[in-house]
Amino acid sequence: MQGSTDLGKLVLRVVLGVLILFHGVSKLIHGPGYIVSVVTAAGLPSFLAYGVYVGEVVAPLLLLLGYWTRVGALIIVINMLVAIGLVHLGQFATLNDTGGWALELQGMFLGTALVIMLLGAGRYSLGGSHGRWN
């Protein structure tokens, strides 16, 4: 039973890590211009926009490796809360064209990161199943 639980944790980590990393790679290729404009429009210092690289490149890599997994998941939680607050707040109480929540992708990323933060990495990870941050 423990093996399937650890395998489930691995699948959850890999799925979230890969999907968030796609966003990070896009920002590495195209730059953070859009994020900088959103952050500065909100009256925040522009250097905060570069935190997106931590949330969308470093944190997913931590999940994929299973090293400091809970920290990586927490960073993704924070990243998603900031994204929802700065970019998607106007869509919070709306539905999309097919009847789903307009923020279902962001909500799924946020919820999955919360679950990983609570469950940890499991034994199929560089950090192993033990340890405060894993």
N, C-alpha and C positions, 0 to 999 in steps of 0.2 A: 504493500500500500504506500509506503514512504517513497518508493521509486517513482510511482505515478504522480505523487504530489510534487516531487522535485522536477519531474519532467514537465508537469503543468507550469511550474514557476519558470522553467527555462523557456517554454513556448511563449508565455506572457512577456517575459523580458525581451526576447528576440523580436517579437511582433512590434511591441511599442518602440524598442530601440531602432529598428530599421525604419519604421514609418516616420518617427521624429527626425531621424538622421537625414532622410530625403529632404526635409525642409532646411536643415542645416547646410547640406551640400549645395542646395540652390542658393543660399545666402553667401556661401563661400565663392561660388561661381559669379554671381551677379552683384554681390556687395550688399551692404546693409542700408542702402539709401532710403528705401521705403520705411524701414524701422526707425531710422534716424529722424525722418520727417514726422512720423507719428509721435515719437517721444518728445521732440521739441515742440510740436503743436500742443502737446499736453502740458507744456511749461516745465518740462524736466530737462536736466542737462543731457546733451547729446551723447556723452560717453556711456550713459546707461544703455543705449541701444546695442552696444557691443556685448552686453550680457546675453544677447540672443545666441551668440556663439557658444557660450557656456551651456545654455539650456537646450540647444539644438544640435550641438556637435559633441561636446565633452560629456554631458550627462547620458546621451544615448550610448556612447561608447562604454561608459561605466556599466550600463545595463547589459550590453552585449557581452562584455567580458565577465560580468558577475563580480566586479570588484568595487567596493564601496557602493553597493547597489542601492541601499536605502538612501544614501546621500544623493546619488544620481536621480532616483525617483523623486525625492524632495525638490531637487532643482527643477525637474520637469513640472511638478505641481506648481511651483512658484512661477515658472515661465508661462504656463497655461493661464494662471490667474491674471498675470500681467497682460497677456494677449487678449483675454476676454475683456478685461477692464479698459484697455486702450483702443482696441480695434473692433470688438464684437459686442460691446455693451448694448448698442441699439438693437441688436438682434436677439437679445436675451429672452424676451417674451414673445417671440414670433415663431411661426412654422414655415418650413420651406414649401416648395411647389408640390411635393408629394405627400405632405401632411406630417412629416417628421419635424422634430425640433430643429430650428435653423442652426443651432450650435451643437448638433449631435456629434460631429467629429471632435470638436474641442472638448465636449463633455466626456466622450469616450477616452480621449487622451488623458484628461484630468483624472477620471475615475480609475483607469488602468494604472496610472502612476501612483495613485493613493493605495491601491491594492498591493502593488509591488513594494511600496514603502512599508506597509504593514506586514507582509509575508516574508520579505527578504529574498535572497537569491536562490536558496536551495543548494544542494550539494554539487550540481552541475555548473560550477562557477569557479573562477580563479580564487575568490575569497573563501570558498567553501560555505557550508551551511551555518557555521558558527561565527561568532564575532559580532560586536555591537553594530557595526555599520554595514554588515552584509546580510 
